[in-house]
Amino acid sequence: MKRSWISAALGSLAALLVAGALTWSPALARKEGETPEPKDKDKPKTQEDLANQDLTVQGAVLEAFWVPAKQAGQWTATVKIWSVEADRAVTVYGDDKSVRDAIVSGTVCVGRDAIAYGDRDDRDVLIGRTITVPYPDQPCTATIPSKPPS
């Protein structure tokens, strides 16, 4: 007799737990055959999204110029590279000494292909950490002035 009382109590407890779970869990009503919308993180990335997040920019150098640095009175050597992957111009700031030196020395110049790696600031800006020129024999059409504006 005691055994049936215990099993009845456990059965009632299980029914209460199921009813509680069904009451407090969100209901998902979908039409038959309908699939749930993927969350943002589940959405497949487009080629443009991937290119905009890429830490590498490669393509032809379009411009080389000086821009005012974050520190007052200082200048940053800068190049604009046509990103083949993103199909847009990306500004690469030569904050890193090796990038600055490559731009100032004329190794990285207008008309040559360059590959820059760094930190993305946004889709049109890369803070350069390294920069290479895969074909140094390509002709230059312009270089940055050796000294920034006074």
C-alpha positions, 0 to 999 in steps of 0.5 A: 500500500505504501508503494502505491502511495509513493508512486502516485506522489512521484507521478503527481510531481512529474506532472506538475513539473511538466505543466510548469515547464510548459507554462513558463517556456516560450511558445513557438508557433510556426506554420507547417513546413516553416523554418525558424529565422536564423539569428544574426550570428547564424546568418551566412556571411556575404563576400562583402561582409567578409571583405569588410572584416578582413585584416588584410587589404591587397591591391593597387596603391592609389594615393600616398599622403600625410595626415595629421596624427592623433598627437598634436604636431605629428603626421602619419604616412598614409596610403589608399589601396584599392581592395580587390576583395571589398571592391573599394578604396581602403585607407591604410594608416602607417602608425607602425614604424615599419609601415611608415618607413615603407611608405616614406622610402618609396617602397610602397608607392602609387602604382604598385601593388601592396598587401597591408595587414593590421587592425580594422577601424571600419570598412574603409580604414585599416591601421597598418601593422605590416605592409609588403610589396609583392612586385617591387619592380612595378613602376611608381607613378608617385611617392609621398613627400619625404617630409610631412607638411610643416 
